[in-house]
Amino acid sequence: MARYQTTPHDEQGPFSENGVGEGPELESFETTYADDGEEVFFTSGYSAREIAQRRHAEHGGTIWVNSVSRKIIRKDYQYATNAPVYFAIHKSPVYTLIKRDGKVLRAYWPELGK
């Protein structure tokens, strides 16, 4: 699987890390976005890839693979199983905010099959 690519993120805070701090938790579902700012469709758990492929066939977009973190879990979803989010389907690139070397970065999810 391709590794994610990082770029600087303009906003450096406030964010939380490991439950410490104010703002949304870095490296989580709450800090995962699309470049265009629109809502993203996520899949996790059993048959996540098949669901992503069906959604892609029906609605278009690109399938993005979560190679960033297993901490990206949908806790607010009624069918949540505490399984990490495996795929996102969206027309623009999807990224998760992470912190490396004291800086907040955008970790872009790679496209499925690339």
Jmol script that loads the backbone (N, CA, C; Angstrom):
load data "model"
ATOM      1  N   MET A   1       0.850  -1.180   0.000  1.00  0.00           N
ATOM      2  CA  MET A   1       0.000   0.000   0.000  1.00  0.00           C
ATOM      3  C   MET A   1       0.891   1.237   0.000  1.00  0.00           C
ATOM      4  N   ALA A   2       0.487   2.225  -0.757  1.00  0.00           N
ATOM      5  CA  ALA A   2       1.235   3.473  -0.828  1.00  0.00           C
ATOM      6  C   ALA A   2       1.186   4.197   0.512  1.00  0.00           C
ATOM      7  N   ARG A   3       2.254   4.864   0.822  1.00  0.00           N
ATOM      8  CA  ARG A   3       2.334   5.637   2.060  1.00  0.00           C
ATOM      9  C   ARG A   3       1.749   7.019   1.794  1.00  0.00           C
ATOM     10  N   TYR A   4       1.251   7.634   2.831  1.00  0.00           N
ATOM     11  CA  TYR A   4       0.690   8.973   2.698  1.00  0.00           C
ATOM     12  C   TYR A   4       1.790  10.004   2.468  1.00  0.00           C
ATOM     13  N   GLN A   5       1.403  11.113   1.856  1.00  0.00           N
ATOM     14  CA  GLN A   5       2.296  12.247   1.622  1.00  0.00           C
ATOM     15  C   GLN A   5       1.887  13.381   2.552  1.00  0.00           C
ATOM     16  N   THR A   6       2.841  14.156   3.028  1.00  0.00           N
ATOM     17  CA  THR A   6       2.514  15.257   3.924  1.00  0.00           C
ATOM     18  C   THR A   6       2.851  16.606   3.296  1.00  0.00           C
ATOM     19  N   THR A   7       2.068  17.604   3.690  1.00  0.00           N
ATOM     20  CA  THR A   7       2.324  18.999   3.336  1.00  0.00           C
ATOM     21  C   THR A   7       2.024  19.838   4.575  1.00  0.00           C
ATOM     22  N   PRO A   8       2.596  21.029   4.661  1.00  0.00           N
ATOM     23  CA  PRO A   8       2.310  21.894   5.819  1.00  0.00           C
ATOM     24  C   PRO A   8       0.830  22.267   5.873  1.00  0.00           C
ATOM     25  N   HIS A   9       0.343  22.488   7.075  1.00  0.00           N
ATOM     26  CA  HIS A   9      -1.030  22.942   7.284  1.00  0.00           C
ATOM     27  C   HIS A   9      -0.950  24.355   7.857  1.00  0.00           C
ATOM     28  N   ASP A  10      -1.754  25.264   7.318  1.00  0.00           N
ATOM     29  CA  ASP A  10      -1.680  26.665   7.730  1.00  0.00           C
ATOM     30  C   ASP A  10      -2.010  26.872   9.201  1.00  0.00           C
ATOM     31  N   GLU A  11      -3.092  26.254   9.655  1.00  0.00           N
ATOM     32  CA  GLU A  11      -3.541  26.445  11.027  1.00  0.00           C
ATOM     33  C   GLU A  11      -2.783  25.499  11.962  1.00  0.00           C
ATOM     34  N   GLN A  12      -2.109  26.044  12.956  1.00  0.00           N
ATOM     35  CA  GLN A  12      -1.309  25.227  13.864  1.00  0.00           C
ATOM     36  C   GLN A  12      -2.002  24.961  15.199  1.00  0.00           C
ATOM     37  N   GLY A  13      -3.242  25.352  15.342  1.00  0.00           N
ATOM     38  CA  GLY A  13      -3.926  25.033  16.585  1.00  0.00           C
ATOM     39  C   GLY A  13      -5.156  25.878  16.774  1.00  0.00           C
ATOM     40  N   PRO A  14      -5.878  25.673  17.843  1.00  0.00           N
ATOM     41  CA  PRO A  14      -5.611  24.688  18.894  1.00  0.00           C
ATOM     42  C   PRO A  14      -6.120  23.307  18.526  1.00  0.00           C
ATOM     43  N   PHE A  15      -5.321  22.312  18.871  1.00  0.00           N
ATOM     44  CA  PHE A  15      -5.664  20.912  18.683  1.00  0.00           C
ATOM     45  C   PHE A  15      -5.318  20.147  19.957  1.00  0.00           C
ATOM     46  N   SER A  16      -5.903  18.960  20.097  1.00  0.00           N
ATOM     47  CA  SER A  16      -5.587  18.079  21.220  1.00  0.00           C
ATOM     48  C   SER A  16      -4.688  16.958  20.721  1.00  0.00           C
ATOM     49  N   GLU A  17      -3.884  16.432  21.647  1.00  0.00           N
ATOM     50  CA  GLU A  17      -3.079  15.247  21.365  1.00  0.00           C
ATOM     51  C   GLU A  17      -3.192  14.312  22.549  1.00  0.00           C
ATOM     52  N   ASN A  18      -3.598  13.080  22.275  1.00  0.00           N
ATOM     53  CA  ASN A  18      -3.756  12.085  23.342  1.00  0.00           C
ATOM     54  C   ASN A  18      -4.646  12.587  24.467  1.00  0.00           C
ATOM     55  N   GLY A  19      -5.698  13.330  24.102  1.00  0.00           N
ATOM     56  CA  GLY A  19      -6.658  13.823  25.080  1.00  0.00           C
ATOM     57  C   GLY A  19      -6.216  15.058  25.839  1.00  0.00           C
ATOM     58  N   VAL A  20      -5.055  15.596  25.518  1.00  0.00           N
ATOM     59  CA  VAL A  20      -4.532  16.775  26.199  1.00  0.00           C
ATOM     60  C   VAL A  20      -4.579  17.965  25.254  1.00  0.00           C
ATOM     61  N   GLY A  21      -5.144  19.065  25.731  1.00  0.00           N
ATOM     62  CA  GLY A  21      -5.224  20.272  24.927  1.00  0.00           C
ATOM     63  C   GLY A  21      -6.652  20.611  24.568  1.00  0.00           C
ATOM     64  N   GLU A  22      -6.800  21.693  23.834  1.00  0.00           N
ATOM     65  CA  GLU A  22      -8.129  22.143  23.415  1.00  0.00           C
ATOM     66  C   GLU A  22      -8.270  21.974  21.918  1.00  0.00           C
ATOM     67  N   GLY A  23      -9.489  21.776  21.481  1.00  0.00           N
ATOM     68  CA  GLY A  23      -9.751  21.613  20.063  1.00  0.00           C
ATOM     69  C   GLY A  23      -9.838  20.147  19.687  1.00  0.00           C
ATOM     70  N   PRO A  24     -10.088  19.871  18.405  1.00  0.00           N
ATOM     71  CA  PRO A  24     -10.235  18.477  17.964  1.00  0.00           C
ATOM     72  C   PRO A  24      -8.919  17.710  18.074  1.00  0.00           C
ATOM     73  N   GLU A  25      -9.055  16.415  18.247  1.00  0.00           N
ATOM     74  CA  GLU A  25      -7.899  15.523  18.404  1.00  0.00           C
ATOM     75  C   GLU A  25      -7.189  15.330  17.068  1.00  0.00           C
ATOM     76  N   LEU A  26      -5.871  15.563  17.051  1.00  0.00           N
ATOM     77  CA  LEU A  26      -5.084  15.287  15.856  1.00  0.00           C
ATOM     78  C   LEU A  26      -5.083  13.787  15.586  1.00  0.00           C
ATOM     79  N   GLU A  27      -4.896  13.424  14.336  1.00  0.00           N
ATOM     80  CA  GLU A  27      -4.824  12.029  13.919  1.00  0.00           C
ATOM     81  C   GLU A  27      -6.086  11.273  14.316  1.00  0.00           C
ATOM     82  N   SER A  28      -7.242  11.881  13.988  1.00  0.00           N
ATOM     83  CA  SER A  28      -8.524  11.280  14.336  1.00  0.00           C
ATOM     84  C   SER A  28      -9.550  11.552  13.236  1.00  0.00           C
ATOM     85  N   PHE A  29     -10.723  10.968  13.405  1.00  0.00           N
ATOM     86  CA  PHE A  29     -11.828  11.204  12.475  1.00  0.00           C
ATOM     87  C   PHE A  29     -12.207  12.690  12.457  1.00  0.00           C
ATOM     88  N   GLU A  30     -12.113  13.337  13.624  1.00  0.00           N
ATOM     89  CA  GLU A  30     -12.497  14.743  13.755  1.00  0.00           C
ATOM     90  C   GLU A  30     -11.554  15.685  13.011  1.00  0.00           C
ATOM     91  N   THR A  31     -10.357  15.237  12.685  1.00  0.00           N
ATOM     92  CA  THR A  31      -9.415  16.077  11.942  1.00  0.00           C
ATOM     93  C   THR A  31      -9.079  15.457  10.585  1.00  0.00           C
ATOM     94  N   THR A  32     -10.070  14.825   9.979  1.00  0.00           N
ATOM     95  CA  THR A  32      -9.938  14.271   8.635  1.00  0.00           C
ATOM     96  C   THR A  32     -10.904  15.020   7.727  1.00  0.00           C
ATOM     97  N   TYR A  33     -10.366  15.584   6.642  1.00  0.00           N
ATOM     98  CA  TYR A  33     -11.126  16.471   5.767  1.00  0.00           C
ATOM     99  C   TYR A  33     -10.822  16.192   4.301  1.00  0.00           C
ATOM    100  N   ALA A  34     -11.591  16.842   3.432  1.00  0.00           N
ATOM    101  CA  ALA A  34     -11.316  16.847   1.994  1.00  0.00           C
ATOM    102  C   ALA A  34     -10.814  18.238   1.623  1.00  0.00           C
ATOM    103  N   ASP A  35      -9.995  18.308   0.588  1.00  0.00           N
ATOM    104  CA  ASP A  35      -9.454  19.592   0.138  1.00  0.00           C
ATOM    105  C   ASP A  35     -10.533  20.615  -0.188  1.00  0.00           C
ATOM    106  N   ASP A  36     -11.659  20.148  -0.721  1.00  0.00           N
ATOM    107  CA  ASP A  36     -12.708  21.095  -1.110  1.00  0.00           C
ATOM    108  C   ASP A  36     -13.636  21.465   0.046  1.00  0.00           C
ATOM    109  N   GLY A  37     -13.430  20.874   1.219  1.00  0.00           N
ATOM    110  CA  GLY A  37     -14.226  21.203   2.393  1.00  0.00           C
ATOM    111  C   GLY A  37     -15.601  20.571   2.452  1.00  0.00           C
ATOM    112  N   GLU A  38     -15.962  19.782   1.456  1.00  0.00           N
ATOM    113  CA  GLU A  38     -17.273  19.139   1.438  1.00  0.00           C
ATOM    114  C   GLU A  38     -17.255  17.841   2.239  1.00  0.00           C
ATOM    115  N   GLU A  39     -18.458  17.302   2.504  1.00  0.00           N
ATOM    116  CA  GLU A  39     -18.595  16.071   3.277  1.00  0.00           C
ATOM    117  C   GLU A  39     -18.022  14.881   2.518  1.00  0.00           C
ATOM    118  N   VAL A  40     -17.368  13.990   3.257  1.00  0.00           N
ATOM    119  CA  VAL A  40     -16.709  12.810   2.700  1.00  0.00           C
ATOM    120  C   VAL A  40     -17.468  11.560   3.143  1.00  0.00           C
ATOM    121  N   PHE A  41     -17.562  10.558   2.271  1.00  0.00           N
ATOM    122  CA  PHE A  41     -18.170   9.272   2.613  1.00  0.00           C
ATOM    123  C   PHE A  41     -17.053   8.340   3.082  1.00  0.00           C
ATOM    124  N   PHE A  42     -17.180   7.769   4.289  1.00  0.00           N
ATOM    125  CA  PHE A  42     -16.177   6.883   4.869  1.00  0.00           C
ATOM    126  C   PHE A  42     -16.734   5.479   5.030  1.00  0.00           C
ATOM    127  N   THR A  43     -15.857   4.474   4.924  1.00  0.00           N
ATOM    128  CA  THR A  43     -16.259   3.092   5.201  1.00  0.00           C
ATOM    129  C   THR A  43     -15.262   2.454   6.165  1.00  0.00           C
ATOM    130  N   SER A  44     -15.789   1.572   6.999  1.00  0.00           N
ATOM    131  CA  SER A  44     -14.946   0.845   7.943  1.00  0.00           C
ATOM    132  C   SER A  44     -15.571  -0.509   8.200  1.00  0.00           C
ATOM    133  N   GLY A  45     -14.809  -1.383   8.840  1.00  0.00           N
ATOM    134  CA  GLY A  45     -15.336  -2.677   9.220  1.00  0.00           C
ATOM    135  C   GLY A  45     -15.418  -3.673   8.075  1.00  0.00           C
ATOM    136  N   TYR A  46     -16.219  -4.692   8.307  1.00  0.00           N
ATOM    137  CA  TYR A  46     -16.383  -5.789   7.367  1.00  0.00           C
ATOM    138  C   TYR A  46     -16.898  -5.280   6.019  1.00  0.00           C
ATOM    139  N   SER A  47     -16.330  -5.743   4.952  1.00  0.00           N
ATOM    140  CA  SER A  47     -16.729  -5.388   3.573  1.00  0.00           C
ATOM    141  C   SER A  47     -16.510  -3.921   3.225  1.00  0.00           C
ATOM    142  N   ALA A  48     -15.615  -3.237   3.919  1.00  0.00           N
ATOM    143  CA  ALA A  48     -15.382  -1.813   3.665  1.00  0.00           C
ATOM    144  C   ALA A  48     -14.958  -1.552   2.214  1.00  0.00           C
ATOM    145  N   ARG A  49     -14.098  -2.403   1.680  1.00  0.00           N
ATOM    146  CA  ARG A  49     -13.636  -2.186   0.306  1.00  0.00           C
ATOM    147  C   ARG A  49     -14.780  -2.351  -0.697  1.00  0.00           C
ATOM    148  N   GLU A  50     -15.604  -3.371  -0.500  1.00  0.00           N
ATOM    149  CA  GLU A  50     -16.732  -3.585  -1.401  1.00  0.00           C
ATOM    150  C   GLU A  50     -17.723  -2.424  -1.327  1.00  0.00           C
ATOM    151  N   ILE A  51     -17.963  -1.939  -0.126  1.00  0.00           N
ATOM    152  CA  ILE A  51     -18.862  -0.787   0.037  1.00  0.00           C
ATOM    153  C   ILE A  51     -18.275   0.426  -0.661  1.00  0.00           C
ATOM    154  N   ALA A  52     -16.981   0.648  -0.505  1.00  0.00           N
ATOM    155  CA  ALA A  52     -16.323   1.787  -1.160  1.00  0.00           C
ATOM    156  C   ALA A  52     -16.415   1.672  -2.679  1.00  0.00           C
ATOM    157  N   GLN A  53     -16.183   0.481  -3.201  1.00  0.00           N
ATOM    158  CA  GLN A  53     -16.242   0.294  -4.652  1.00  0.00           C
ATOM    159  C   GLN A  53     -17.654   0.490  -5.187  1.00  0.00           C
ATOM    160  N   ARG A  54     -18.657   0.017  -4.440  1.00  0.00           N
ATOM    161  CA  ARG A  54     -20.046   0.215  -4.864  1.00  0.00           C
ATOM    162  C   ARG A  54     -20.402   1.705  -4.841  1.00  0.00           C
ATOM    163  N   ARG A  55     -20.012   2.400  -3.787  1.00  0.00           N
ATOM    164  CA  ARG A  55     -20.284   3.839  -3.681  1.00  0.00           C
ATOM    165  C   ARG A  55     -19.614   4.597  -4.827  1.00  0.00           C
ATOM    166  N   HIS A  56     -18.386   4.205  -5.131  1.00  0.00           N
ATOM    167  CA  HIS A  56     -17.649   4.829  -6.232  1.00  0.00           C
ATOM    168  C   HIS A  56     -18.364   4.605  -7.562  1.00  0.00           C
ATOM    169  N   ALA A  57     -18.838   3.392  -7.803  1.00  0.00           N
ATOM    170  CA  ALA A  57     -19.540   3.070  -9.057  1.00  0.00           C
ATOM    171  C   ALA A  57     -20.845   3.847  -9.176  1.00  0.00           C
ATOM    172  N   GLU A  58     -21.538   4.030  -8.056  1.00  0.00           N
ATOM    173  CA  GLU A  58     -22.845   4.696  -8.079  1.00  0.00           C
ATOM    174  C   GLU A  58     -22.754   6.217  -8.097  1.00  0.00           C
ATOM    175  N   HIS A  59     -21.761   6.767  -7.426  1.00  0.00           N
ATOM    176  CA  HIS A  59     -21.702   8.225  -7.248  1.00  0.00           C
ATOM    177  C   HIS A  59     -20.442   8.882  -7.792  1.00  0.00           C
ATOM    178  N   GLY A  60     -19.472   8.087  -8.242  1.00  0.00           N
ATOM    179  CA  GLY A  60     -18.226   8.657  -8.750  1.00  0.00           C
ATOM    180  C   GLY A  60     -17.284   9.054  -7.630  1.00  0.00           C
ATOM    181  N   GLY A  61     -16.306   9.872  -7.979  1.00  0.00           N
ATOM    182  CA  GLY A  61     -15.294  10.278  -7.016  1.00  0.00           C
ATOM    183  C   GLY A  61     -14.097   9.349  -7.081  1.00  0.00           C
ATOM    184  N   THR A  62     -13.277   9.408  -6.074  1.00  0.00           N
ATOM    185  CA  THR A  62     -12.059   8.604  -5.982  1.00  0.00           C
ATOM    186  C   THR A  62     -12.089   7.849  -4.661  1.00  0.00           C
ATOM    187  N   ILE A  63     -11.534   6.652  -4.642  1.00  0.00           N
ATOM    188  CA  ILE A  63     -11.422   5.897  -3.391  1.00  0.00           C
ATOM    189  C   ILE A  63     -10.045   6.183  -2.800  1.00  0.00           C
ATOM    190  N   TRP A  64     -10.043   6.726  -1.589  1.00  0.00           N
ATOM    191  CA  TRP A  64      -8.817   7.063  -0.871  1.00  0.00           C
ATOM    192  C   TRP A  64      -8.626   6.049   0.249  1.00  0.00           C
ATOM    193  N   VAL A  65      -7.388   5.609   0.476  1.00  0.00           N
ATOM    194  CA  VAL A  65      -7.069   4.568   1.449  1.00  0.00           C
ATOM    195  C   VAL A  65      -6.439   5.188   2.693  1.00  0.00           C
ATOM    196  N   ASN A  66      -6.945   4.821   3.856  1.00  0.00           N
ATOM    197  CA  ASN A  66      -6.388   5.314   5.107  1.00  0.00           C
ATOM    198  C   ASN A  66      -5.094   4.565   5.418  1.00  0.00           C
ATOM    199  N   SER A  67      -3.971   5.159   5.081  1.00  0.00           N
ATOM    200  CA  SER A  67      -2.672   4.612   5.459  1.00  0.00           C
ATOM    201  C   SER A  67      -2.033   5.509   6.521  1.00  0.00           C
ATOM    202  N   VAL A  68      -2.830   6.420   7.065  1.00  0.00           N
ATOM    203  CA  VAL A  68      -2.322   7.399   8.023  1.00  0.00           C
ATOM    204  C   VAL A  68      -2.331   6.855   9.443  1.00  0.00           C
ATOM    205  N   SER A  69      -3.495   6.386   9.923  1.00  0.00           N
ATOM    206  CA  SER A  69      -3.586   5.993  11.324  1.00  0.00           C
ATOM    207  C   SER A  69      -4.779   5.080  11.599  1.00  0.00           C
ATOM    208  N   ARG A  70      -4.575   4.112  12.483  1.00  0.00           N
ATOM    209  CA  ARG A  70      -5.671   3.261  12.940  1.00  0.00           C
ATOM    210  C   ARG A  70      -6.502   3.968  14.003  1.00  0.00           C
ATOM    211  N   LYS A  71      -6.103   5.174  14.411  1.00  0.00           N
ATOM    212  CA  LYS A  71      -6.851   5.956  15.404  1.00  0.00           C
ATOM    213  C   LYS A  71      -8.055   6.669  14.786  1.00  0.00           C
ATOM    214  N   ILE A  72      -8.196   6.610  13.472  1.00  0.00           N
ATOM    215  CA  ILE A  72      -9.296   7.286  12.790  1.00  0.00           C
ATOM    216  C   ILE A  72     -10.519   6.373  12.852  1.00  0.00           C
ATOM    217  N   ILE A  73     -11.351   6.603  13.867  1.00  0.00           N
ATOM    218  CA  ILE A  73     -12.512   5.756  14.159  1.00  0.00           C
ATOM    219  C   ILE A  73     -13.761   6.629  14.200  1.00  0.00           C
ATOM    220  N   ARG A  74     -14.840   6.146  13.595  1.00  0.00           N
ATOM    221  CA  ARG A  74     -16.114   6.874  13.592  1.00  0.00           C
ATOM    222  C   ARG A  74     -16.884   6.555  14.865  1.00  0.00           C
ATOM    223  N   LYS A  75     -16.776   7.388  15.853  1.00  0.00           N
ATOM    224  CA  LYS A  75     -17.443   7.144  17.126  1.00  0.00           C
ATOM    225  C   LYS A  75     -18.889   7.608  17.133  1.00  0.00           C
ATOM    226  N   ASP A  76     -19.250   8.531  16.247  1.00  0.00           N
ATOM    227  CA  ASP A  76     -20.606   9.077  16.230  1.00  0.00           C
ATOM    228  C   ASP A  76     -21.559   8.308  15.322  1.00  0.00           C
ATOM    229  N   TYR A  77     -21.069   7.338  14.584  1.00  0.00           N
ATOM    230  CA  TYR A  77     -21.864   6.583  13.627  1.00  0.00           C
ATOM    231  C   TYR A  77     -22.619   5.468  14.356  1.00  0.00           C
ATOM    232  N   GLN A  78     -23.906   5.308  14.085  1.00  0.00           N
ATOM    233  CA  GLN A  78     -24.727   4.361  14.844  1.00  0.00           C
ATOM    234  C   GLN A  78     -24.294   2.913  14.685  1.00  0.00           C
ATOM    235  N   TYR A  79     -23.625   2.572  13.584  1.00  0.00           N
ATOM    236  CA  TYR A  79     -23.161   1.201  13.376  1.00  0.00           C
ATOM    237  C   TYR A  79     -21.675   1.054  13.673  1.00  0.00           C
ATOM    238  N   ALA A  80     -21.095   2.014  14.385  1.00  0.00           N
ATOM    239  CA  ALA A  80     -19.660   2.000  14.679  1.00  0.00           C
ATOM    240  C   ALA A  80     -19.278   0.736  15.432  1.00  0.00           C
ATOM    241  N   THR A  81     -18.160   0.168  15.043  1.00  0.00           N
ATOM    242  CA  THR A  81     -17.667  -1.043  15.687  1.00  0.00           C
ATOM    243  C   THR A  81     -16.302  -0.812  16.323  1.00  0.00           C
ATOM    244  N   ASN A  82     -15.882   0.432  16.393  1.00  0.00           N
ATOM    245  CA  ASN A  82     -14.542   0.795  16.837  1.00  0.00           C
ATOM    246  C   ASN A  82     -13.467   0.307  15.879  1.00  0.00           C
ATOM    247  N   ALA A  83     -13.883  -0.094  14.681  1.00  0.00           N
ATOM    248  CA  ALA A  83     -12.922  -0.444  13.644  1.00  0.00           C
ATOM    249  C   ALA A  83     -12.451   0.855  12.996  1.00  0.00           C
ATOM    250  N   PRO A  84     -11.181   0.936  12.648  1.00  0.00           N
ATOM    251  CA  PRO A  84     -10.709   2.155  11.999  1.00  0.00           C
ATOM    252  C   PRO A  84     -11.373   2.359  10.636  1.00  0.00           C
ATOM    253  N   VAL A  85     -11.421   3.587  10.205  1.00  0.00           N
ATOM    254  CA  VAL A  85     -11.916   3.908   8.868  1.00  0.00           C
ATOM    255  C   VAL A  85     -10.856   3.437   7.877  1.00  0.00           C
ATOM    256  N   TYR A  86     -11.269   2.630   6.907  1.00  0.00           N
ATOM    257  CA  TYR A  86     -10.331   2.087   5.934  1.00  0.00           C
ATOM    258  C   TYR A  86     -10.300   2.878   4.631  1.00  0.00           C
ATOM    259  N   PHE A  87     -11.475   3.394   4.204  1.00  0.00           N
ATOM    260  CA  PHE A  87     -11.563   4.073   2.913  1.00  0.00           C
ATOM    261  C   PHE A  87     -12.426   5.321   3.014  1.00  0.00           C
ATOM    262  N   ALA A  88     -12.136   6.267   2.124  1.00  0.00           N
ATOM    263  CA  ALA A  88     -12.968   7.450   1.956  1.00  0.00           C
ATOM    264  C   ALA A  88     -13.249   7.556   0.460  1.00  0.00           C
ATOM    265  N   ILE A  89     -14.446   8.004   0.110  1.00  0.00           N
ATOM    266  CA  ILE A  89     -14.808   8.203  -1.290  1.00  0.00           C
ATOM    267  C   ILE A  89     -15.181   9.660  -1.439  1.00  0.00           C
ATOM    268  N   HIS A  90     -14.424  10.352  -2.297  1.00  0.00           N
ATOM    269  CA  HIS A  90     -14.652  11.773  -2.502  1.00  0.00           C
ATOM    270  C   HIS A  90     -13.954  12.209  -3.774  1.00  0.00           C
ATOM    271  N   LYS A  91     -14.443  13.304  -4.362  1.00  0.00           N
ATOM    272  CA  LYS A  91     -13.869  13.773  -5.623  1.00  0.00           C
ATOM    273  C   LYS A  91     -12.530  14.472  -5.440  1.00  0.00           C
ATOM    274  N   SER A  92     -12.302  15.104  -4.289  1.00  0.00           N
ATOM    275  CA  SER A  92     -11.014  15.772  -4.053  1.00  0.00           C
ATOM    276  C   SER A  92     -10.221  15.002  -2.999  1.00  0.00           C
ATOM    277  N   PRO A  93      -8.911  15.229  -2.932  1.00  0.00           N
ATOM    278  CA  PRO A  93      -8.063  14.493  -1.982  1.00  0.00           C
ATOM    279  C   PRO A  93      -8.518  14.631  -0.530  1.00  0.00           C
ATOM    280  N   VAL A  94      -8.292  13.556   0.236  1.00  0.00           N
ATOM    281  CA  VAL A  94      -8.667  13.479   1.650  1.00  0.00           C
ATOM    282  C   VAL A  94      -7.380  13.483   2.473  1.00  0.00           C
ATOM    283  N   TYR A  95      -7.402  14.205   3.581  1.00  0.00           N
ATOM    284  CA  TYR A  95      -6.225  14.261   4.442  1.00  0.00           C
ATOM    285  C   TYR A  95      -6.623  14.245   5.914  1.00  0.00           C
ATOM    286  N   THR A  96      -5.671  13.858   6.746  1.00  0.00           N
ATOM    287  CA  THR A  96      -5.826  13.871   8.195  1.00  0.00           C
ATOM    288  C   THR A  96      -4.719  14.736   8.770  1.00  0.00           C
ATOM    289  N   LEU A  97      -5.060  15.559   9.754  1.00  0.00           N
ATOM    290  CA  LEU A  97      -4.051  16.393  10.401  1.00  0.00           C
ATOM    291  C   LEU A  97      -3.265  15.563  11.406  1.00  0.00           C
ATOM    292  N   ILE A  98      -1.948  15.632  11.303  1.00  0.00           N
ATOM    293  CA  ILE A  98      -1.053  14.935  12.215  1.00  0.00           C
ATOM    294  C   ILE A  98       0.004  15.921  12.706  1.00  0.00           C
ATOM    295  N   LYS A  99       0.733  15.543  13.735  1.00  0.00           N
ATOM    296  CA  LYS A  99       1.809  16.392  14.234  1.00  0.00           C
ATOM    297  C   LYS A  99       3.117  15.619  14.151  1.00  0.00           C
ATOM    298  N   ARG A 100       4.087  16.211  13.484  1.00  0.00           N
ATOM    299  CA  ARG A 100       5.419  15.633  13.358  1.00  0.00           C
ATOM    300  C   ARG A 100       6.431  16.750  13.587  1.00  0.00           C
ATOM    301  N   ASP A 101       7.426  16.474  14.398  1.00  0.00           N
ATOM    302  CA  ASP A 101       8.483  17.442  14.705  1.00  0.00           C
ATOM    303  C   ASP A 101       7.916  18.776  15.175  1.00  0.00           C
ATOM    304  N   GLY A 102       6.832  18.710  15.947  1.00  0.00           N
ATOM    305  CA  GLY A 102       6.239  19.909  16.525  1.00  0.00           C
ATOM    306  C   GLY A 102       5.382  20.732  15.589  1.00  0.00           C
ATOM    307  N   LYS A 103       5.161  20.253  14.363  1.00  0.00           N
ATOM    308  CA  LYS A 103       4.365  20.995  13.383  1.00  0.00           C
ATOM    309  C   LYS A 103       3.144  20.184  12.966  1.00  0.00           C
ATOM    310  N   VAL A 104       2.018  20.886  12.752  1.00  0.00           N
ATOM    311  CA  VAL A 104       0.808  20.240  12.255  1.00  0.00           C
ATOM    312  C   VAL A 104       0.921  20.133  10.737  1.00  0.00           C
ATOM    313  N   LEU A 105       0.722  18.914  10.231  1.00  0.00           N
ATOM    314  CA  LEU A 105       0.830  18.634   8.804  1.00  0.00           C
ATOM    315  C   LEU A 105      -0.444  17.995   8.291  1.00  0.00           C
ATOM    316  N   ARG A 106      -0.661  18.115   6.990  1.00  0.00           N
ATOM    317  CA  ARG A 106      -1.732  17.384   6.314  1.00  0.00           C
ATOM    318  C   ARG A 106      -1.132  16.086   5.788  1.00  0.00           C
ATOM    319  N   ALA A 107      -1.684  14.960   6.226  1.00  0.00           N
ATOM    320  CA  ALA A 107      -1.256  13.653   5.729  1.00  0.00           C
ATOM    321  C   ALA A 107      -2.310  13.189   4.725  1.00  0.00           C
ATOM    322  N   TYR A 108      -1.968  13.269   3.441  1.00  0.00           N
ATOM    323  CA  TYR A 108      -2.914  12.928   2.378  1.00  0.00           C
ATOM    324  C   TYR A 108      -3.006  11.424   2.177  1.00  0.00           C
ATOM    325  N   TRP A 109      -4.253  10.923   2.164  1.00  0.00           N
ATOM    326  CA  TRP A 109      -4.503   9.509   1.943  1.00  0.00           C
ATOM    327  C   TRP A 109      -4.189   9.180   0.475  1.00  0.00           C
ATOM    328  N   PRO A 110      -3.511   8.065   0.218  1.00  0.00           N
ATOM    329  CA  PRO A 110      -3.241   7.690  -1.178  1.00  0.00           C
ATOM    330  C   PRO A 110      -4.506   7.141  -1.859  1.00  0.00           C
ATOM    331  N   GLU A 111      -4.503   7.233  -3.176  1.00  0.00           N
ATOM    332  CA  GLU A 111      -5.602   6.703  -3.968  1.00  0.00           C
ATOM    333  C   GLU A 111      -5.490   5.180  -4.058  1.00  0.00           C
ATOM    334  N   LEU A 112      -6.625   4.483  -3.989  1.00  0.00           N
ATOM    335  CA  LEU A 112      -6.640   3.025  -4.092  1.00  0.00           C
ATOM    336  C   LEU A 112      -6.025   2.608  -5.433  1.00  0.00           C
ATOM    337  N   GLY A 113      -5.089   1.672  -5.379  1.00  0.00           N
ATOM    338  CA  GLY A 113      -4.481   1.143  -6.578  1.00  0.00           C
ATOM    339  C   GLY A 113      -3.287   1.925  -7.087  1.00  0.00           C
ATOM    340  N   LYS A 114      -2.890   2.967  -6.384  1.00  0.00           N
ATOM    341  CA  LYS A 114      -1.735   3.755  -6.845  1.00  0.00           C
ATOM    342  C   LYS A 114      -0.595   3.665  -5.871  1.00  0.00           C
TER     343      LYS A 114
END
end "model"
wireframe off; spacefill off
backbone 0.3
color backbone group
